[in-house]
């Protein structure tokens, strides 16, 4: 924590900023990490952050039609698309980290064996309902994975595509047996237990990056936040929230 505060102070001395309020939009994948780092940035700098989350396609859509923002955090393709659309400053993208897909079940229930491809496949077939994001990179990948495993027909009635804000929470309520989603989304959700990452042979890595809004009102503070999120000093916080840091 002290290292992060020192890093923030160094950033601000390099680019002094007045107390500001930043509007930040973020994809849901790195929610826990973004919340933690933004809180640390607020404490270190005195700036305030108005933080909003949605699935990456919704974030992209909102910003493309004129939603105000200073900083956006999303999958690298989302940031690149916003640069192309003229909404994010070209050259401002800073990679933060990445994470693979994981599985979680309701707290207190038995954790299935997912240590191999066949074990993972059997765990899916034995479940009554498996939740996954109805939109977003991890959800799209999971659907292709079910097809790749050759169990699309058997799983059709068991799949529960969910809105981003309820993808993991539905398992905590007991309305689905398990969830498969980018593992960072499982972090800090009460009532669920992480089973573990899906098998490496089936794994994909979802990246997270930040970018500066072309119409940002607080440019210096926004640049400082982006440096804070992607700095080597943020590694410990990122790892504690399931993100493999880029730096």
Phi and psi in degrees as a GROMACS rama.xvg file:
@    title "Ramachandran Plot"
@    xaxis  label "Phi"
@    yaxis  label "Psi"
@TYPE xy
-61.2843  -36.3628  UNK-2
-62.8885  -42.8966  UNK-3
-64.4793  -42.7435  UNK-4
-61.9951  -41.4712  UNK-5
-64.0122  -39.2415  UNK-6
-63.7496  -41.7286  UNK-7
-63.6954  -42.9643  UNK-8
-61.8348  -41.465  UNK-9
-63.8119  -39.8506  UNK-10
-63.387  -41.8861  UNK-11
-72.3981  -31.9197  UNK-12
-68.7952  -31.3471  UNK-13
-74.086  -30.8368  UNK-14
-141.458  81.52  UNK-15
-56.1485  138.36  UNK-16
-134.144  148.867  UNK-17
-82.3277  161.934  UNK-18
-54.352  128.362  UNK-19
-139.069  162.746  UNK-20
-115.43  121.125  UNK-21
-103.879  136.095  UNK-22
-98.3945  121.104  UNK-23
-123.326  127.717  UNK-24
-107.13  138.077  UNK-25
-140.296  147.49  UNK-26
-66.879  161.001  UNK-27
-76.1314  -22.6717  UNK-28
-51.5589  -55.6223  UNK-29
-92.952  29.3077  UNK-30
-49.1079  -53.3777  UNK-31
-62.2654  -41.2438  UNK-32
-67.925  -43.2598  UNK-33
-64.9525  -42.4008  UNK-34
-59.9645  -45.8787  UNK-35
-65.2402  -46.2605  UNK-36
-69.0282  -37.1592  UNK-37
-65.9436  -37.4829  UNK-38
-64.6224  -40.3071  UNK-39
-65.3099  -39.4219  UNK-40
-63.8645  -42.0459  UNK-41
-60.5418  -46.4044  UNK-42
-65.5175  -35.8251  UNK-43
-77.209  -28.2626  UNK-44
-115.187  -20.8065  UNK-45
84.643  -5.82945  UNK-46
-76.2886  159.324  UNK-47
-114.535  147.427  UNK-48
-124.788  123.637  UNK-49
-94.6523  100.895  UNK-50
-104.396  130.691  UNK-51
-129.168  142.75  UNK-52
-123.75  146.943  UNK-53
-163.484  170.358  UNK-54
-66.7376  153.491  UNK-55
-54.0435  -45.3109  UNK-56
-59.4809  -36.2931  UNK-57
-71.5268  -40.8891  UNK-58
-58.2394  -49.2332  UNK-59
-59.1051  -45.1265  UNK-60
-62.6028  -45.3799  UNK-61
-60.4089  -44.6524  UNK-62
-72.386  -32.962  UNK-63
-68.4088  -27.7313  UNK-64
-95.2895  7.67505  UNK-65
113.098  7.55816  UNK-66
-59.3598  132.391  UNK-67
-72.4755  140.991  UNK-68
-163.757  155.619  UNK-69
-102.268  -42.8164  UNK-70
-134.563  142.8  UNK-71
-125.293  139.637  UNK-72
-119.178  128.372  UNK-73
-165.881  -178.781  UNK-74
-61.9392  144.534  UNK-75
-49.2444  -41.2928  UNK-76
-61.9381  -32.4242  UNK-77
-67.1464  -45.4616  UNK-78
-61.7494  -43.1619  UNK-79
-64.3905  -38.3135  UNK-80
-65.8246  -37.2106  UNK-81
-71.2149  -31.4459  UNK-82
-64.4404  -46.6665  UNK-83
-62.2537  -33.2803  UNK-84
-81.2259  -2.96002  UNK-85
79.7966  19.6878  UNK-86
-101.694  -21.5078  UNK-87
-120.853  138.68  UNK-88
-62.3909  125.832  UNK-89
-61.3599  130.786  UNK-90
90.5935  -3.16571  UNK-91
-92.2269  -9.55378  UNK-92
-61.0734  131.054  UNK-93
-128.411  119.077  UNK-94
-73.2735  136.191  UNK-95
-102.558  -48.119  UNK-96
173.59  -164.361  UNK-97
-155.076  165.758  UNK-98
-153.773  151.447  UNK-99
-94.1976  -179.236  UNK-100
-84.3945  146.773  UNK-101
-135.643  170.169  UNK-102
-120.496  144.115  UNK-103
-135.865  153.661  UNK-104
-128.985  169.702  UNK-105
-63.592  138.843  UNK-106
-56.035  134.486  UNK-107
91.6047  -10.5471  UNK-108
-93.3965  161.608  UNK-109
-66.1655  138.734  UNK-110
-90.3409  125.467  UNK-111
-70.905  157.542  UNK-112
-77.8079  120.835  UNK-113
-128.75  29.9436  UNK-114
-75.5639  -12.9765  UNK-115
-138.044  167.731  UNK-116
-59.8375  -45.5128  UNK-117
-66.892  -38.2035  UNK-118
-64.0799  -42.365  UNK-119
-61.6958  -44.022  UNK-120
-60.1157  -45.6352  UNK-121
-66.2367  -36.2554  UNK-122
-61.9937  -40.8029  UNK-123
-66.3712  -42.9324  UNK-124
-66.8195  -30.6475  UNK-125
-82.8424  -14.3989  UNK-126
-78.2191  157.256  UNK-127
-87.3482  -33.1427  UNK-128
-156.648  130.726  UNK-129
-122.91  124.735  UNK-130
-88.1785  152.801  UNK-131
-160.669  160.169  UNK-132
-66.0875  127.864  UNK-133
-67.7399  -25.582  UNK-134
-130.911  165.426  UNK-135
102.438  164.082  UNK-136
-63.5029  -44.7051  UNK-137
-68.5128  -35.7024  UNK-138
-66.615  -44.0964  UNK-139
-62.0792  -40.5818  UNK-140
-66.3334  -41.5008  UNK-141
-60.8929  -40.098  UNK-142
-61.4494  -42.8528  UNK-143
-67.5884  -30.3661  UNK-144
-67.8329  -41.8414  UNK-145
-60.0604  -41.8449  UNK-146
-66.5955  -40.9943  UNK-147
-61.9001  -33.0554  UNK-148
-78.5255  -7.54395  UNK-149
77.2396  25.3071  UNK-150
-123.919  21.4421  UNK-151
-58.1414  -43.0821  UNK-152
-65.6106  -44.1717  UNK-153
-67.5631  -29.2273  UNK-154
-91.4204  -9.63782  UNK-155
-52.8912  -44.4739  UNK-156
-80.8146  -9.83799  UNK-157
-99.1531  -15.7217  UNK-158
-76.9245  134.883  UNK-159
-124.348  85.4654  UNK-160
-67.2124  126.873  UNK-161
-122.866  153.722  UNK-162
-65.4545  153.95  UNK-163
-54.6876  -40.5049  UNK-164
-74.7671  -6.72131  UNK-165
-126.845  8.13649  UNK-166
-61.3323  -44.2482  UNK-167
-93.2608  -36.189  UNK-168
-60.6983  -29.4802  UNK-169
-61.9267  -31.4001  UNK-170
-72.1721  -40.222  UNK-171
-59.2975  -34.512  UNK-172
-78.5719  -14.6407  UNK-173
88.2386  12.9556  UNK-174
-89.4746  -4.0294  UNK-175
-147.1  150.643  UNK-176
-79.2123  -31.4831  UNK-177
-155.71  166.625  UNK-178
-135.03  142.08  UNK-179
-120.31  120.594  UNK-180
-160.773  167.028  UNK-181
-54.5447  130.518  UNK-182
-59.541  -28.2437  UNK-183
-63.4365  -25.3917  UNK-184
-72.0438  -21.7313  UNK-185
-79.7108  -24.7244  UNK-186
-61.0791  134.859  UNK-187
67.6725  16.4051  UNK-188
-94.8205  114.344  UNK-189
-67.5741  146.355  UNK-190
91.0063  2.27906  UNK-191
-128.973  151.357  UNK-192
-120.005  133.38  UNK-193
-70.9849  125.976  UNK-194
-77.928  -43.2426  UNK-195
148.037  179.758  UNK-196
-71.1535  151.642  UNK-197
-68.9074  161.029  UNK-198
-54.0346  143.205  UNK-199
-57.495  -34.9503  UNK-200
-65.1968  -19.8874  UNK-201
-106.873  -3.70184  UNK-202
-72.9975  152.385  UNK-203
-136.106  158.269  UNK-204
-113.051  127.781  UNK-205
-98.907  122.422  UNK-206
-90.1165  157.407  UNK-207
-131.248  135.953  UNK-208
-145.797  166.039  UNK-209
-125.654  154.625  UNK-210
-146.886  156.956  UNK-211
-94.138  130.205  UNK-212
-67.9861  136.516  UNK-213
-59.4767  -36.047  UNK-214
-101.722  24.6588  UNK-215
-56.98  135.781  UNK-216
-86.262  -25.1273  UNK-217
-120.676  71.7364  UNK-218
-62.2268  -49.2103  UNK-219
-63.3071  -45.0841  UNK-220
-65.719  -38.1522  UNK-221
-64.624  -42.4132  UNK-222
-63.2814  -39.4453  UNK-223
-63.6463  -39.9002  UNK-224
-64.4343  -43.4317  UNK-225
-61.6873  -42.3177  UNK-226
-63.8719  -37.3316  UNK-227
-64.1617  -44.7904  UNK-228
-65.0486  -31.7258  UNK-229
-105.842  3.47168  UNK-230
-74.1564  151.131  UNK-231
-54.7411  -31.2856  UNK-232
-65.8167  -17.0667  UNK-233
-83.0493  -5.21386  UNK-234
-57.6205  -43.8677  UNK-235
-62.7242  -43.915  UNK-236
-65.5259  -43.2214  UNK-237
-59.5304  -46.9654  UNK-238
-62.8923  -37.1701  UNK-239
-67.2945  -18.7325  UNK-240
-108.259  16.7456  UNK-241
86.7869  10.126  UNK-242
-100.933  131.779  UNK-243
-85.2457  110.233  UNK-244
-62.63  148.483  UNK-245
-78.9866  -29.0598  UNK-246
